């Protein structure tokens, strides 16, 4: 199983266990928005889609 697949599976498992879990999804073509989303995720060690 790839690392990305494992991360998605972990999200599903946590949700099934009743925990709040998810992944941020940002839809924008603006470079500043993309940069801000990636920086935000990196600062929190969170996945960004």
NORLINBEL-V593137 format. One record per residue. N is the residue number from 0. RES is the residue in one small letter. SS is DSSP state (A for helix, B for strand, O for the rest). OMEGA is omega in whole degrees, 0 to 359 (* if undefined). Layout:
# NORLINBEL-V593137
N|RES|SS|OMEGA ; N|RES|SS|OMEGA
This chain:
# NORLINBEL-V593137
0|x|O|180 ; 1|x|O|179 ; 2|x|A|180 ; 3|x|A|179 ; 4|x|A|180 ; 5|x|A|180 ; 6|x|A|178 ; 7|x|A|178 ; 8|x|A|178 ; 9|x|A|177 ; 10|x|A|180 ; 11|x|A|180 ; 12|x|A|179 ; 13|x|A|178 ; 14|x|A|179 ; 15|x|A|179 ; 16|x|O|177 ; 17|x|O|179 ; 18|x|O|173 ; 19|x|O|183 ; 20|x|O|179 ; 21|x|O|180 ; 22|x|O|179 ; 23|x|B|177 ; 24|x|O|182 ; 25|x|O|180 ; 26|x|O|179 ; 27|x|O|175 ; 28|x|O|183 ; 29|x|O|184 ; 30|x|A|180 ; 31|x|A|178 ; 32|x|A|179 ; 33|x|A|179 ; 34|x|A|181 ; 35|x|A|180 ; 36|x|A|180 ; 37|x|A|177 ; 38|x|A|179 ; 39|x|A|179 ; 40|x|A|180 ; 41|x|A|181 ; 42|x|A|182 ; 43|x|O|183 ; 44|x|O|182 ; 45|x|O|176 ; 46|x|O|176 ; 47|x|B|181 ; 48|x|O|*
